[in-house]
Amino acid sequence: QVQLVESGGGLVQPGGSLRLSCAASGIIFRIRAMGWYRQAPGKQRELVAVIISGGSTNYTDSVKGRFTISRDNAKNTMYLQMNSLKPEDTAVYYCNVVTATLDYWGQGTQVTVSS
């Protein structure tokens, strides 16, 4: 059974940095994409960053130049490095893995950017 477990969230001041991790347990076949989503209170869940199976990445405009998505295949782990954090980045962050047949989601990790 596949599980995705996020970690690395927390409280950080504006301008600070956090690195989120998403560790996958179990074997996931035919991965098409891996990504990070976030959901702020009262808002819809939005895609933050995605890495396609070939290695290309894409980011929502509001995080370009500040966030970096990466993966370590040997560790079955995906990361989201978040720099220059802003209060509007406050949200629950979820990792997501899309395969040919299934979507997998983590339980979410809270990121709060506040002074």
NORFENWO-V864257 format. One record per residue. N is the residue number from 1. SS is DSSP state (2 for helix, 1 for strand, 0 for the rest). PSI is psi in radians with two decimals (* if undefined). Layout:
BEGIN
((N,SS,PSI) (N,SS,PSI))
END
This chain:
BEGIN
((1,0,2.29) (2,0,2.36) (3,1,2.47) (4,1,2.24) (5,1,2.05) (6,1,2.68) (7,1,2.92) (8,0,-0.08) (9,0,3.03) (10,1,-2.90) (11,1,2.26) (12,1,2.62) (13,0,2.70) (14,0,2.39) (15,0,-0.19) (16,0,-3.07) (17,0,2.66) (18,1,2.67) (19,1,2.07) (20,1,2.54) (21,1,2.58) (22,1,1.86) (23,1,2.28) (24,1,2.24) (25,1,2.53) (26,0,2.98) (27,0,2.24) (28,0,2.09) (29,0,2.62) (30,0,0.94) (31,1,2.27) (32,1,-0.61) (33,1,2.69) (34,1,2.44) (35,1,2.98) (36,1,2.33) (37,1,2.86) (38,1,2.69) (39,1,2.03) (40,0,2.75) (41,0,2.27) (42,0,0.10) (43,0,2.82) (44,0,2.71) (45,0,2.38) (46,1,2.62) (47,1,2.25) (48,1,-0.86) (49,1,2.59) (50,1,2.53) (51,1,2.13) (52,1,2.81) (53,0,-0.54) (54,0,-0.17) (55,0,-0.19) (56,0,2.66) (57,1,2.76) (58,1,2.59) (59,1,2.61) (60,0,2.62) (61,2,-0.63) (62,2,-0.26) (63,2,-0.04) (64,0,2.33) (65,0,-0.18) (66,0,-0.61) (67,1,2.59) (68,1,2.19) (69,1,2.47) (70,1,2.93) (71,1,2.61) (72,1,1.75) (73,2,-0.60) (74,2,-0.53) (75,2,0.02) (76,0,0.75) (77,1,2.47) (78,1,2.61) (79,1,2.74) (80,1,1.85) (81,1,2.14) (82,1,2.02) (83,0,2.87) (84,0,0.85) (85,0,2.54) (86,0,2.74) (87,2,-0.56) (88,2,-0.11) (89,2,-0.12) (90,0,2.19) (91,1,2.99) (92,1,2.24) (93,1,2.32) (94,1,2.46) (95,1,2.68) (96,1,2.40) (97,1,2.23) (98,1,2.19) (99,1,-3.04) (100,0,-0.43) (101,0,-0.39) (102,0,2.74) (103,1,2.41) (104,1,2.49) (105,1,2.53) (106,0,3.11) (107,0,-0.23) (108,0,2.62) (109,1,2.36) (110,1,2.30) (111,1,2.15) (112,1,2.15) (113,1,1.92) (114,0,2.60) (115,0,*))
END
